[in-house]
Amino acid sequence: MTESIHIPEHCEHETDSINRLHDNIPPVVRTLVDAWQTEDCFDHVGPVPIPSHTAIIDIIYQVRQILFPGYFTKTKLHGSNLEYYLGKETTELYERLSREIILAIRHDCRRTNLPCSNCEERGHRMALSFIRTLPGISALLSTDIRATLAGDPAANSSDEVIFCYPGLLATSIFRMAHELYLLKVPLIPRIMAEHAHSLTGIDIHPGAAIGPGFFIDHGTGVVIGETSVIGANVRIYQGVTLGALSLPKDAGTKLKDQKRHPTIEDDVIIYANSTILGGGTTIGSRAVIGGNIWLTESVPPDTRVVLKRPELVYSGRKGGTS
């Protein structure tokens, strides 16, 4: 019988070398700790927990399950148990949202050295106020779905719009975040909005005001700033920016409460890659803004704005293909 030979996983020389490399890590950790104790770096080390990013994303999807019953559930939903299902989900949402809002308020108070603001009671009241907005959000999203079906020949059904359209996903999350923004809930509305941004490429600040029948087609690269006001039945395409004019260096404090983004009135269409800037800029009702337009001034109602047709230059063999 042949005797087995034990072969070590690492030779002694390799083990010594690896250990020496490990010894280089503690000095880096000490440098990081020293840096985090200065004003130049940011950390969240302390007794006050911050709201959970993961929990807030879970809340987004729970709200979607409530707003679109049967679409995003793991099991089949029957009409006979709809009231029980919605009651269970909504009660659970209230508890989860209350917890995260309380953490957000408490975090905000400690960060800004505010006196006690009854965060427990305020958190529960804000969560209940949000729950009360759900029927209104549902009604608005119904108008957004109908606008999508009316405006996009490629949309075959409401199911397809709800399951597949990034514009509706971004708008759905915006409408949740906007209600929390109006309730002055700290931090959570932005976490929601940036989650939608990361998923869809559509960046809608929760402070924007957007009317019913809103339709974003394709959507990638759309930016809608905090003080934008958008009326009813507005349609926008990919790459559209509703932004602010060039801002001064200290704009974060000087212009915080001023209107910096445009107003888009009812029944406006804005085509791809157009940029509309400025708080004093208004696009009048029923106007159509063509693709690749740059606007920093208002447009009257019933106006069509397009670029002059460019001169196209074709190169290649004369009379043949290039």
N, C-alpha and C positions, 0 to 999 in steps of 0.2 A: 504494500500500500504506500503510495507516494505521499510524503509529508508535505502539507500545504505551507506555502511561504507567505508570511504576512508582509504586505507592501504598504508602508505608511502613506496616508493621503498627501502629506507634505513632508519634505525632508526638513531636517532641523534648521538648515540655512534659510529655507523659505519661510518657516515659522518665525524665526527671529526678524527677518526683513518685514514681514507683515505687522508684527507687534510694534516695530519701530515706527511704521507709518501711522498706526493707531495713536501713538503718542503725540502726533502732531495736531490732533483734533482739539484737545482741551484748551490750548492757547487761543484757538479761533473762537471757541465758545466764550471764553473770558472777554475777548475783544467785543463780541456781539453784546454781551451783558453790559459792559461798560458803555457801549454806544447807545443802548436803549435807555440808559439813565440820563441821557442828555436831551435837550429840546429839539435836536436835529432829527431824531428818529421817532417813529410812532409804534406804539405797542398797546395792548389791552391787558395788562397784568394788574390785577387788583381784585377787591372783594365783590365788585358788581359785575355779574355776568351780562354779556351782550346778547341780543336776540340771536336765535339760531338761524343761520342762513338756510340750512337744510329743512328746518321746520316750516319756514316761511314758504319755501318752494312746495312743500307738501300741502300747505294751506291753499296755494294757488290751484292745485289739481283737485283738492276737495271741493273748492268753490265751483270749479268746472263740472264736477260730477253732480252738484246740486243744480246748476244752471242748465245743464243738458242731461237730464236724467235718462239713463239707459245707454248713453253713448260711451262713457268711459268707465263703466262698472266692470268688475271681473266676473260677475254672474248675471244671468238673465233677470231682468226686472219686469214684474207684472203690474198691471194697473191696480189690481186688488191690494197690493202692499205698497203702493207709491207713497201714501201718506206716512206709513210707518218708516219707510226708507228715508224720506226727506226729513222727518222728525229726528231720526237717529243721526243722520249726517249733519244736520244743522245744529243740533245740540252739541255734538262733538266739535264742530267748527267753532262754535261759541267758546268752548273751553280752551281749545288750542290757541285761538286768536287772542283771547283775553290774556293768556300766559305770555305770549310774545309781545303784546302791546305793553303790558306791565314792565317787562324787561326793557323795552325801548324807552319808556318814560323814565324809569329809574336810571338807566344808563345816561340819558340826556341830562337829567337833573344833576347827577354826580359829575359829569364832564364839565358842566357849565356852572357848578357851585350854586344851584338854585335851592331855595328852602324846600321843605317837604311839600309835595303837591298831591298827596292822597293818591299815589299811583295805583294802588290796588282798586279802589273804587272807580277811578277814572278809566283804568284799563277795561274793566267789566262794562262800564257804560259805553265806551267807544266801540267795544266788540258788539254789544247789542245794537248800537246805532248802525253799525255796518250791516249786521244781519237784516235789519229793517230795510236796507237799500236793495237787497237781492231781487225782489220782484221788479223794481225799476230797472236794474241792470239787465235782467232777463228780457224785459220789454224792449230796451234799447238794442240789445244784441239781435233780437228778432228783426228789427228794422235794418241792421247791418247785413244780416244774412239775405234778406230780400233785395237789398241794394246790390249785393254781390251777384245774385242770380240775374238781376235785371241788367247789370253792366258788363257781365263777362259771358260771351257766347260759349266759352269752354267749360263753364260750370254746368254740370249735368243734373245736379240735385242738391237739396239742402244738406243731405248726409255728406256728400263730397265736400261741400264748403266747410262744414263743421269739423270733419275729420282731417282735411288735407290743406286748407288754405292758411298760409302763414299770416296773411293780413288779418283774418278773423282771430287767429290765436293772439296776435299782438294787440288787437283792439279789445279782445276779451280781458286780457290781463291789465291793459290800460284802464278799462272801466272799473275793475276792482280797485286798482291802485289809486285812481282818482278819488273815489269815495273816501278812502283812508286819508288821502292828502287833504281833502276838505275837512275831515275831522281833526286835522292837525296831529295825526299820529307820526311820531318821529321815525325816521330811517326805513321803516318797513315798506312804504310805497316805492322808494327808490330801489330797494332790493328786488321787489316784484318787477319793476320796469326794466331793470338791467338784466334780469333773467329772460324776459321776453326778447330783449335786444340780442342777447347771446344766442338764443334759439333761432331767431328769424332775420336778424340784420336790420330790424325796424326799431328805431330809437324814439319812443314817445315819452316825453317827460310827464309824470303823473299830474303836474299842475296845469297842463293844457286843458282847454274846454272844447269838447268835440260833440256836436249835435248828432241827431239820429240819422240813420241811413248812410253811414260812413263806409267807404269801400276803398281799400288799398289793394291795387292789382300788382301782382308779383312781389313788390315790397322791398326787396333788398336795397339797403342804402337810404331808406327814408329816414329823415330826421325832423322831429316836430318839437320845438322848444317850449319851455315852461309857460310862457305867457301867450302862446298862440291861442287864437280863438277861431274855431271852425264851425260853420253853420250846418244846416241840414242838407243831406243828399249831396255831399261833396265826394268826388272821386279823385284819387291821386295815384300816380304810377311810381315805379321804382326810381330811386335816386333823387327824389324830390326833397328839398331842404326848406323848411320854414324856420329861419334862423334870425340871429341878431346881427346888427351892423358891427363894424370893428369896435372892439371894446377897449377902454383904457386899462392901464395896468392894475388899478385897484377896483375894477368893476365888481368884484365879488362882494364888496361892501357898499359901494356908491350906488349901484344900479339894482340892488337886490329886490326892491319892491316896486320897480318901475316896469312898464310894459316894454319889452324888448323885441317881441316877435310879432309877426303880421296877423291880421284878421282876414279870414277867408269867409265870405258870405255864402248864402245858400246856393245850391245847384251849380257850383263851380267845378270845372275839370282842370286838373294840372297834369300835363304829360311828363314823360320821363326826363330826369336829370335837370329839371328846372329848379332855380334857386330864388327864393323870395325872402327878402331881409327887411328888418326894421319894425319897431313897434308902432310907427305911424303909417305903415303901409297897409292898405286895404284893397283886397281884390273883390270887386263888386259882384253882386248876384248874377248868376248865369254866364259869367265870363269864362272863356276858354284860354288857358295859357299853354302854348305849344311846347314842344320838347326843347331842352337846352337853352331856355330863356333865363336871363339874369335880371331881376327886378328889385329896385330899391325905392320905387315910387308907386303910388296907388293907381289902380286901373278901374275905370267906371264900369257900372253894370252893363251886361250885354255886349261886352267887348271881346274881340278875338286878338290875341297877341301871338304872332309867329315871327320867326326869323326870315329875313329875305333869302330867297332860294340861292344857295351858294353855286358858284361856277365849278362844275366837275371837270377834272382833267383826266383823260384816259391815255395811257401810254401802252405801246406794244407795236407789233409789226403792222404796217399799213395793210388794211384789208384782211387781216388774219387775226388769230387769237393772240393774246399777250403771253 
